[in-house]
Amino acid sequence: MHSLYGDHLLQRLQQETEGALHQRLFRCLRSAIVEGVLPPHSRLPASRDLARELAVSRNTVLNAYEHLLAEGYVQARTGSGTWVAGTLPDSCLNAGGKPLPAPEVPFSPVKLSARGTALLGYASASPHQWGAFVPGVPDVTAFPHAQFSRIQARLNRQPEVNRLTYSSAGGCEALRAALADYLRVARSVRCEADQILITEGIHQAVDLVSRLLCDNGDRVWIEEPGYWGTRNLLRINGLKPVPMRVDEEGIVPVNDRLAPRLVFVTPSHQYPLGAHLSLARRRQLLALARQHGSWIVEDDYDSEFRFSGQPFPALQGLEPDAPVIYMGTFSKTLYPALRIGYLVVPKALVHPLRIAAAELYRGGHLLIQRALAEFIREGHYVAHIRRMRLLYGKRRAFLIGLIQRYLGESFIREFNHDAGLHLVLNLPERCDDVSIAASALRRGVKVRALSQYYMQGQTRRGLLLGFACVEEKNMLPAFNTLRQILTEYGITHTGNLA
């Protein structure tokens, strides 16, 4: 059985064709040392073992090792083999004592596809996903990791074979069953376990639905403003996002002869403004979808975190056999890197979506899905949400207090903010919120500009402030930095932002 070093040398020997075999092996070993494949102070394979792996004589290996020793690349230690020297010979170093750089290869621009170019042009994902005031990120340090690890360890001792191979069933059966029970009670969703498909988050769910239900050029209604991730996925899949205005009652539907194929909405907590979709608008959307054969895609991304009043039930459960595809995720309730989301689909779509998901993505992660099912069944999931709701409620109230005290009531967005993991900080209409967000980032405060969530030119100005992942003791200094930046842009405590 070959070692990694043996495999590497076998590949390099195929490229070395000049000179005797021991000379070729010496050059391959020297290159491996200079390039760091064989790092300083590492032990070279025993000559007998390496000879067997390379199918050469032991003398060939010994000759190569002796050459390395003579030039100072290795050191021989009596009774313990041959080791790479801690300092490379001067012949392969530059004046600074570092290995000579590899010769530069002329840069040749890569030609991307039109779709690939568009994808990069629309890319908006931030590399900054923790700290004050990253929106939409839960406090991942508060998750009961030890408890979850114990469940995983117990299940992983003797894992079932069907959890270790490919999955075409739409995810772990136990997780789908646990989710169905939870969603029926917590969100008034009408579903059975076989209507649930497990996905790797909302993005994969959007990709799957848009690929299977839409053709190139199909119109898709999205909220304006709305989540950039959904908008970009739709564009990349060749669809035409149509921005629909949002007011205090949520998305504003219109009677249009060009009916949408899909309608993407966040009815329980509109993202990013925070409005709740009124009952009248819900019925209007359902009637429109039935009339035109459209599908409503309900993104219920953070409905578990409501801090006052009664929770709003899911749009999907409002009417029997509603033309609604319900999307959910554990990214907000547990932690984003878990990469587990789910779809609840009408029965007519279960079979085609399940087959398409298996073809496109090859489902997996069944062991962690099974552990998550146990986590839900044993009551830990609901208990964790309850704890986080209290924690986030306190942090939200603290942030609102800072805004009211140091900036003023007019800086709080007029739409409902009694839910979710972020607030929208109002800014004057003519200010450059993108520039303000960039200035804040340079000083370690991570906010997002509200105007970037709009497709069209008429945009509101503001900043999204996430409070879930910021302890109160860290919130005040970050807020003071942000307030100083606003002052530098001429934005101060005022009762009127116009």
VEXDREN-2710 file (C-alpha; in Angstrom, 1 decimal):
% VEXDREN-2710
k/r/px/py/pz
1/MET/0.0/0.0/0.0
2/HIS/1.5/3.3/-1.1
3/SER/2.1/6.2/1.3
4/LEU/1.2/9.7/0.2
5/TYR/4.9/10.5/-0.3
6/GLY/5.3/7.4/-2.5
7/ASP/2.3/8.4/-4.6
8/HIS/3.7/11.9/-5.0
9/LEU/7.1/10.7/-6.1
10/LEU/5.7/8.2/-8.6
11/GLN/3.8/11.0/-10.3
12/ARG/6.9/13.2/-10.4
13/LEU/9.1/10.4/-11.7
14/GLN/6.8/10.1/-14.8
15/GLN/7.7/13.7/-15.6
16/GLU/11.5/13.3/-15.0
17/THR/13.0/11.6/-18.0
18/GLU/16.6/12.8/-18.1
19/GLY/19.5/10.9/-16.5
20/ALA/19.9/7.7/-14.5
21/LEU/17.1/6.6/-12.3
22/HIS/18.8/7.6/-9.0
23/GLN/19.4/11.1/-10.4
24/ARG/15.8/11.4/-11.4
25/LEU/14.7/10.3/-7.9
26/PHE/17.1/12.8/-6.3
27/ARG/15.6/15.6/-8.3
28/CYS/12.1/14.6/-7.4
29/LEU/13.0/14.4/-3.7
30/ARG/14.8/17.7/-3.8
31/SER/11.7/19.4/-5.4
32/ALA/9.5/17.9/-2.8
33/ILE/11.7/19.4/-0.1
34/VAL/12.0/22.8/-1.7
35/GLU/8.2/23.0/-2.3
36/GLY/7.4/21.9/1.2
37/VAL/5.8/18.6/0.3
38/LEU/8.4/17.1/2.6
39/PRO/8.5/19.8/5.3
40/PRO/11.5/20.7/7.5
41/HIS/12.3/18.2/10.3
42/SER/10.0/15.5/8.7
43/ARG/11.3/11.9/8.4
44/LEU/11.8/10.5/5.0
45/PRO/10.4/7.0/4.4
46/ALA/12.8/4.2/5.2
47/SER/14.9/3.3/2.1
48/ARG/13.6/-0.2/2.0
49/ASP/10.0/0.9/2.2
50/LEU/10.3/3.6/-0.4
51/ALA/12.1/1.2/-2.8
52/ARG/9.2/-1.2/-2.5
53/GLU/6.6/1.5/-3.1
54/LEU/8.4/2.9/-6.2
55/ALA/9.3/-0.6/-7.5
56/VAL/13.0/0.3/-7.7
57/SER/16.1/-1.2/-6.1
58/ARG/17.1/-0.1/-2.6
59/ASN/20.5/1.0/-4.0
60/THR/18.6/3.5/-6.2
61/VAL/17.0/5.0/-3.1
62/LEU/20.2/5.0/-1.1
63/ASN/22.1/6.8/-3.9
64/ALA/19.4/9.5/-4.0
65/TYR/19.4/9.9/-0.2
66/GLU/23.2/10.2/-0.2
67/HIS/23.0/12.9/-2.9
68/LEU/20.5/14.8/-0.8
69/LEU/22.8/14.4/2.3
70/ALA/25.8/15.6/0.4
71/GLU/24.0/18.8/-0.7
72/GLY/22.6/19.5/2.7
73/TYR/18.9/18.8/2.1
74/VAL/18.7/16.0/4.6
75/GLN/20.4/14.9/7.8
76/ALA/21.1/11.3/8.8
77/ARG/20.4/10.5/12.5
78/THR/22.0/7.3/13.7
79/GLY/19.4/4.7/14.6
80/SER/16.4/7.0/13.6
81/GLY/16.6/7.3/9.8
82/THR/16.9/10.3/7.4
83/TRP/15.3/13.6/8.1
84/VAL/14.7/16.8/6.1
85/ALA/17.0/19.6/7.2
86/GLY/15.6/22.4/9.2
87/THR/17.4/25.0/7.0
88/LEU/17.6/24.6/3.2
89/PRO/21.0/24.9/1.4
90/ASP/22.0/28.4/0.2
91/SER/21.8/27.3/-3.4
92/CYS/18.0/27.1/-3.3
93/LEU/17.4/30.2/-1.2
94/ASN/17.2/33.9/-1.9
95/ALA/18.9/36.6/0.0
96/GLY/16.1/36.6/2.6
97/GLY/16.6/33.0/3.5
98/LYS/13.4/31.9/1.7
99/PRO/13.0/29.3/-1.1
100/LEU/13.4/30.9/-4.5
101/PRO/10.0/31.6/-6.1
102/ALA/8.8/29.4/-8.9
103/PRO/9.1/31.0/-12.4
104/GLU/6.2/33.2/-13.2
105/VAL/3.7/31.8/-15.7
106/PRO/2.2/34.5/-18.0
107/PHE/-1.3/35.4/-16.9
108/SER/-4.0/34.3/-19.3
109/PRO/-7.5/35.6/-18.6
110/VAL/-10.0/32.9/-18.1
111/LYS/-13.1/33.1/-20.3
112/LEU/-16.2/32.4/-18.3
113/SER/-19.6/31.5/-19.6
114/ALA/-22.2/34.3/-19.8
115/ARG/-24.0/32.6/-16.9
116/GLY/-20.8/32.4/-14.9
117/THR/-20.0/36.1/-15.5
118/ALA/-23.6/37.0/-14.5
119/LEU/-23.2/34.9/-11.3
120/LEU/-20.1/36.8/-10.3
121/GLY/-21.6/40.1/-11.2
122/TYR/-24.6/39.5/-8.9
123/ALA/-22.6/38.0/-6.1
124/SER/-23.5/39.6/-2.7
125/ALA/-22.5/37.1/-0.1
126/SER/-20.4/38.8/2.6
127/PRO/-17.2/37.1/4.0
128/HIS/-18.0/38.7/7.3
129/GLN/-20.5/36.4/9.2
130/TRP/-19.9/37.1/12.9
131/GLY/-19.8/40.1/15.2
132/ALA/-21.6/43.4/15.6
133/PHE/-23.9/43.9/13.7
134/VAL/-24.1/41.0/11.2
135/PRO/-27.7/40.6/10.2
136/GLY/-29.4/37.2/10.2
137/VAL/-26.8/35.3/12.2
138/PRO/-27.9/33.5/15.4
139/ASP/-25.7/33.2/18.5
140/VAL/-23.9/30.0/17.5
141/THR/-22.1/29.9/20.9
142/ALA/-25.4/29.4/22.7
143/PHE/-26.3/26.2/20.9
144/PRO/-26.1/23.1/23.2
145/HIS/-23.1/21.6/21.3
146/ALA/-22.3/19.1/24.1
147/GLN/-25.8/17.7/24.1
148/PHE/-26.0/17.4/20.4
149/SER/-22.6/15.8/20.3
150/ARG/-23.7/13.1/22.8
151/ILE/-26.7/12.3/20.5
152/GLN/-24.4/12.1/17.5
153/ALA/-21.8/9.9/19.3
154/ARG/-24.5/7.4/20.4
155/LEU/-26.0/7.1/16.9
156/ASN/-22.5/6.9/15.2
157/ARG/-21.3/4.0/17.2
158/GLN/-23.1/1.5/15.0
159/PRO/-24.6/3.5/12.1
160/GLU/-27.1/1.8/9.9
161/VAL/-26.0/1.1/6.4
162/ASN/-28.7/3.2/4.8
163/ARG/-27.3/6.3/6.6
164/LEU/-23.9/5.8/4.9
165/THR/-24.8/5.5/1.3
166/TYR/-26.6/7.8/-1.3
167/SER/-30.0/9.0/-0.5
168/SER/-32.9/9.4/-3.0
169/ALA/-35.7/9.6/-0.4
170/GLY/-35.6/13.3/0.2
171/GLY/-33.7/13.1/3.4
172/CYS/-33.7/11.1/6.6
173/GLU/-37.1/9.6/7.3
174/ALA/-36.9/10.2/11.0
175/LEU/-36.1/13.9/10.5
176/ARG/-39.0/14.3/8.0
177/ALA/-41.4/12.7/10.5
178/ALA/-40.1/14.9/13.4
179/LEU/-40.4/18.0/11.3
180/ALA/-43.9/17.2/10.2
181/ASP/-45.0/16.9/13.8
182/TYR/-43.2/20.1/14.8
183/LEU/-44.5/22.2/11.9
184/ARG/-48.1/21.1/12.3
185/VAL/-48.1/22.3/15.9
186/ALA/-45.7/25.3/15.8
187/ARG/-46.5/26.7/12.4
188/SER/-50.0/25.4/11.5
189/VAL/-48.5/23.8/8.4
190/ARG/-50.7/21.1/6.7
191/CYS/-48.3/18.3/5.9
192/GLU/-47.3/14.7/6.3
193/ALA/-43.7/13.4/6.5
194/ASP/-43.7/12.2/2.9
195/GLN/-44.3/15.8/1.8
196/ILE/-41.0/17.0/3.2
197/LEU/-37.7/17.2/1.3
198/ILE/-34.5/17.9/3.3
199/THR/-32.2/20.4/1.5
200/GLU/-28.9/22.0/2.2
201/GLY/-30.4/25.3/3.2
202/ILE/-32.7/27.8/1.5
203/HIS/-30.5/28.4/-1.5
204/GLN/-30.6/24.8/-2.6
205/ALA/-34.4/24.8/-2.1
206/VAL/-34.8/27.9/-4.3
207/ASP/-32.6/26.3/-6.9
208/LEU/-34.5/23.1/-7.0
209/VAL/-38.0/24.7/-7.2
210/SER/-37.0/27.2/-9.9
211/ARG/-35.3/24.5/-12.0
212/LEU/-38.2/22.1/-11.9
213/LEU/-41.1/24.4/-12.2
214/CYS/-39.9/27.2/-14.5
215/ASP/-38.6/27.6/-18.0
216/ASN/-36.1/30.2/-19.2
217/GLY/-37.6/33.6/-19.3
218/ASP/-40.5/32.8/-16.9
219/ARG/-41.6/35.7/-14.7
220/VAL/-41.2/35.4/-11.0
221/TRP/-42.5/37.8/-8.5
222/ILE/-40.2/38.8/-5.7
223/GLU/-40.6/41.3/-2.9
224/GLU/-39.1/44.8/-3.3
225/PRO/-36.9/45.1/-1.3
226/GLY/-36.2/41.4/-0.9
227/TYR/-33.5/38.9/-0.2
228/TRP/-30.7/39.2/-2.7
229/GLY/-29.8/35.5/-2.5
230/THR/-33.2/34.5/-4.0
231/ARG/-33.1/37.1/-6.6
232/ASN/-29.6/36.1/-7.8
233/LEU/-30.5/32.4/-8.0
234/LEU/-33.5/33.1/-10.1
235/ARG/-31.4/35.2/-12.5
236/ILE/-28.8/32.6/-12.8
237/ASN/-31.4/30.0/-13.6
238/GLY/-32.6/32.1/-16.5
239/LEU/-35.8/33.5/-14.9
240/LYS/-37.0/37.1/-14.9
241/PRO/-37.4/38.4/-11.3
242/VAL/-40.2/41.0/-11.2
243/PRO/-40.0/43.3/-8.1
244/MET/-43.3/43.8/-6.3
245/ARG/-43.7/46.7/-3.9
246/VAL/-43.9/46.0/-0.2
247/ASP/-45.9/48.2/2.3
248/GLU/-47.0/47.8/5.9
249/GLU/-49.2/44.8/4.9
250/GLY/-46.5/43.0/2.9
251/ILE/-46.2/42.4/-0.8
252/VAL/-48.7/44.3/-3.0
253/PRO/-50.1/42.0/-5.7
254/VAL/-51.4/43.4/-8.9
255/ASN/-53.7/42.0/-11.6
256/ASP/-51.3/41.5/-14.5
257/ARG/-52.1/39.8/-17.7
258/LEU/-48.5/38.4/-17.6
259/ALA/-49.0/36.1/-14.6
260/PRO/-45.9/35.0/-12.6
261/ARG/-44.9/31.3/-12.6
262/LEU/-43.7/31.7/-9.0
263/VAL/-44.3/34.2/-6.2
264/PHE/-41.6/34.3/-3.6
265/VAL/-42.8/35.8/-0.3
266/THR/-41.7/36.1/3.4
267/PRO/-45.2/36.5/4.9
268/SER/-44.4/36.0/8.6
269/HIS/-41.6/38.5/8.7
270/GLN/-40.8/40.3/5.5
271/TYR/-37.1/40.4/4.7
272/PRO/-35.6/42.9/5.2
273/LEU/-38.3/45.5/6.3
274/GLY/-40.2/43.3/8.8
275/ALA/-43.8/43.7/7.7
276/HIS/-46.3/40.9/8.3
277/LEU/-48.4/39.8/5.3
278/SER/-52.0/40.7/6.2
279/LEU/-54.9/38.1/6.0
280/ALA/-56.4/40.0/3.1
281/ARG/-53.2/40.0/1.1
282/ARG/-52.7/36.3/1.8
283/ARG/-56.1/35.4/0.4
284/GLN/-55.5/37.7/-2.6
285/LEU/-52.2/35.9/-3.3
286/LEU/-53.8/32.4/-3.0
287/ALA/-56.7/33.4/-5.3
288/LEU/-54.2/34.8/-7.9
289/ALA/-52.1/31.6/-7.8
290/ARG/-55.1/29.4/-8.2
291/GLN/-56.4/31.6/-11.1
292/HIS/-53.2/31.5/-13.1
293/GLY/-51.7/28.2/-12.1
294/SER/-48.9/29.8/-10.2
295/TRP/-47.0/28.5/-7.2
296/ILE/-46.4/30.6/-4.1
297/VAL/-43.0/29.9/-2.4
298/GLU/-43.2/30.8/1.3
299/ASP/-39.9/31.5/2.9
300/ASP/-40.4/31.1/6.6
301/TYR/-36.8/31.8/7.5
302/ASP/-37.0/33.1/11.1
303/SER/-40.7/33.0/12.3
304/GLU/-39.7/31.2/15.5
305/PHE/-38.4/34.5/16.9
306/ARG/-41.4/36.7/17.7
307/PHE/-41.0/38.8/20.8
308/SER/-44.5/40.1/21.4
309/GLY/-48.0/39.2/20.4
310/GLN/-49.2/35.9/18.9
311/PRO/-47.1/34.1/16.3
312/PHE/-48.4/34.3/12.8
313/PRO/-49.4/31.0/11.2
314/ALA/-47.9/29.9/7.9
315/LEU/-49.5/31.0/4.7
316/GLN/-49.3/27.3/3.6
317/GLY/-51.9/26.2/6.2
318/LEU/-54.5/28.9/5.5
319/GLU/-56.4/26.8/3.0
320/PRO/-56.6/23.1/2.2
321/ASP/-54.5/22.1/-0.8
322/ALA/-53.0/25.6/-1.1
323/PRO/-50.7/26.2/-4.1
324/VAL/-47.9/26.9/-1.7
325/ILE/-44.4/25.5/-1.4
326/TYR/-43.2/26.1/2.2
327/MET/-39.4/26.6/2.8
328/GLY/-37.7/26.5/6.2
329/THR/-34.2/26.3/7.6
330/PHE/-32.3/25.4/10.8
331/SER/-29.7/28.2/9.9
332/LYS/-31.5/30.7/12.2
333/THR/-32.7/28.5/15.0
334/LEU/-29.5/26.4/15.3
335/TYR/-26.5/27.5/13.3
336/PRO/-25.8/28.3/9.6
337/ALA/-23.0/25.8/9.0
338/LEU/-25.4/22.9/9.8
339/ARG/-26.6/23.4/6.2
340/ILE/-30.0/21.8/6.7
341/GLY/-33.2/23.2/5.4
342/TYR/-36.4/21.7/4.1
343/LEU/-39.3/22.0/1.7
344/VAL/-42.9/21.1/2.4
345/VAL/-44.4/20.5/-1.0
346/PRO/-48.0/19.8/-2.3
347/LYS/-48.5/16.1/-2.8
348/ALA/-48.6/16.4/-6.6
349/LEU/-45.0/17.8/-6.5
350/VAL/-43.5/15.3/-4.1
351/HIS/-42.4/12.6/-6.6
352/PRO/-40.9/14.9/-9.3
353/LEU/-39.1/17.1/-6.8
354/ARG/-37.7/14.1/-4.9
355/ILE/-36.4/12.6/-8.2
356/ALA/-35.0/16.0/-9.3
357/ALA/-33.2/16.5/-5.9
358/ALA/-31.6/13.1/-6.1
359/GLU/-30.4/13.8/-9.7
360/LEU/-29.1/17.3/-9.0
361/TYR/-27.6/17.1/-5.5
362/ARG/-27.2/13.4/-4.4
363/GLY/-28.6/13.8/-0.9
364/GLY/-26.4/12.9/2.1
365/HIS/-25.5/13.9/5.6
366/LEU/-27.9/11.3/6.9
367/LEU/-26.1/10.7/10.1
368/ILE/-26.4/14.3/11.2
369/GLN/-30.0/14.5/10.0
370/ARG/-30.7/11.4/12.2
371/ALA/-29.1/13.2/15.2
372/LEU/-31.2/16.3/14.5
373/ALA/-34.3/14.1/14.4
374/GLU/-33.5/12.8/17.9
375/PHE/-32.7/16.4/19.1
376/ILE/-36.2/17.4/18.0
377/ARG/-37.9/14.3/19.4
378/GLU/-36.3/14.6/22.8
379/GLY/-37.6/18.2/23.2
380/HIS/-34.2/19.9/23.0
381/TYR/-35.1/21.9/19.8
382/VAL/-38.1/23.6/21.3
383/ALA/-36.3/24.2/24.5
384/HIS/-33.4/25.8/22.6
385/ILE/-35.8/28.1/20.6
386/ARG/-37.5/29.1/23.9
387/ARG/-34.1/30.1/25.4
388/MET/-33.0/31.9/22.3
389/ARG/-36.3/33.8/22.0
390/LEU/-35.7/35.3/25.5
391/LEU/-32.0/36.0/24.8
392/TYR/-32.6/37.7/21.5
393/GLY/-35.6/39.6/22.9
394/LYS/-33.3/41.2/25.5
395/ARG/-30.6/42.1/22.9
396/ARG/-33.2/43.5/20.6
397/ALA/-34.7/45.7/23.4
398/PHE/-31.2/46.9/24.3
399/LEU/-30.4/47.9/20.7
400/ILE/-33.7/49.7/20.3
401/GLY/-32.9/51.6/23.5
402/LEU/-29.6/52.7/22.2
403/ILE/-31.1/53.9/18.9
404/GLN/-33.9/55.8/20.7
405/ARG/-31.6/57.4/23.2
406/TYR/-28.7/58.4/21.0
407/LEU/-30.4/58.9/17.6
408/GLY/-34.1/59.3/18.0
409/GLU/-37.4/57.5/17.4
410/SER/-37.4/58.4/13.7
411/PHE/-34.4/56.1/13.1
412/ILE/-36.6/53.0/13.8
413/ARG/-38.3/51.6/10.8
414/GLU/-42.0/52.1/10.8
415/PHE/-42.8/48.5/9.9
416/ASN/-43.3/45.8/12.6
417/HIS/-40.0/44.8/14.2
418/ASP/-41.3/42.5/16.9
419/ALA/-39.7/39.5/15.2
420/GLY/-36.5/38.2/13.6
421/LEU/-32.8/38.7/14.2
422/HIS/-32.2/42.2/12.8
423/LEU/-33.5/45.8/12.9
424/VAL/-33.5/48.3/10.1
425/LEU/-32.0/51.6/11.0
426/ASN/-33.7/54.5/9.1
427/LEU/-31.4/56.9/7.3
428/PRO/-32.1/60.1/5.3
429/GLU/-33.3/59.6/1.8
430/ARG/-30.4/61.2/0.1
431/CYS/-27.6/59.6/2.1
432/ASP/-25.2/57.0/0.7
433/ASP/-25.9/54.0/2.9
434/VAL/-23.5/51.8/0.9
435/SER/-20.7/54.2/1.6
436/ILE/-21.7/54.3/5.3
437/ALA/-21.7/50.5/5.5
438/ALA/-18.3/50.3/3.9
439/SER/-16.9/52.9/6.4
440/ALA/-18.4/50.9/9.3
441/LEU/-16.8/47.7/8.0
442/ARG/-13.4/49.3/7.9
443/ARG/-13.8/50.1/11.6
444/GLY/-15.0/46.6/12.5
445/VAL/-18.7/47.2/12.5
446/LYS/-20.5/44.9/10.1
447/VAL/-23.8/46.2/8.8
448/ARG/-25.6/46.0/5.4
449/ALA/-27.0/48.8/3.4
450/LEU/-30.7/48.6/2.9
451/SER/-30.5/50.1/-0.6
452/GLN/-28.7/46.9/-1.8
453/TYR/-31.8/44.9/-1.3
454/TYR/-33.7/46.8/-4.0
455/MET/-33.7/46.0/-7.7
456/GLN/-35.0/49.3/-9.0
457/GLY/-33.8/52.8/-8.6
458/GLN/-36.3/54.1/-6.1
459/THR/-34.8/52.8/-2.8
460/ARG/-35.0/53.6/0.8
461/ARG/-31.9/54.3/2.7
462/GLY/-31.0/52.5/5.9
463/LEU/-28.8/49.9/7.6
464/LEU/-29.6/46.4/8.7
465/LEU/-28.4/45.8/12.2
466/GLY/-28.2/42.2/13.4
467/PHE/-28.5/41.9/17.2
468/ALA/-28.7/38.1/17.7
469/CYS/-25.0/37.3/17.7
470/VAL/-23.9/40.4/19.7
471/GLU/-23.7/40.3/23.5
472/GLU/-24.9/43.4/25.2
473/LYS/-21.5/44.3/26.6
474/ASN/-20.2/44.4/23.0
475/MET/-23.2/46.2/21.6
476/LEU/-22.5/49.6/23.1
477/PRO/-19.0/50.2/21.8
478/ALA/-19.9/48.9/18.3
479/PHE/-23.0/51.2/18.4
480/ASN/-20.8/54.2/19.5
481/THR/-18.5/53.6/16.5
482/LEU/-21.5/53.5/14.2
483/ARG/-22.9/56.7/15.7
484/GLN/-19.5/58.4/15.2
485/ILE/-19.5/57.4/11.5
486/LEU/-23.1/58.7/11.0
487/THR/-22.0/62.0/12.6
488/GLU/-19.1/62.2/10.0
489/TYR/-21.7/61.8/7.3
490/GLY/-23.8/64.6/8.8
491/ILE/-26.4/62.3/10.4
492/THR/-27.1/63.2/14.0
493/HIS/-29.9/62.9/16.6
494/THR/-33.0/64.4/15.1
495/GLY/-36.7/64.0/15.1
496/ASN/-37.0/64.3/11.3
497/LEU/-35.1/62.3/8.7
498/ALA/-36.6/64.0/5.6
END
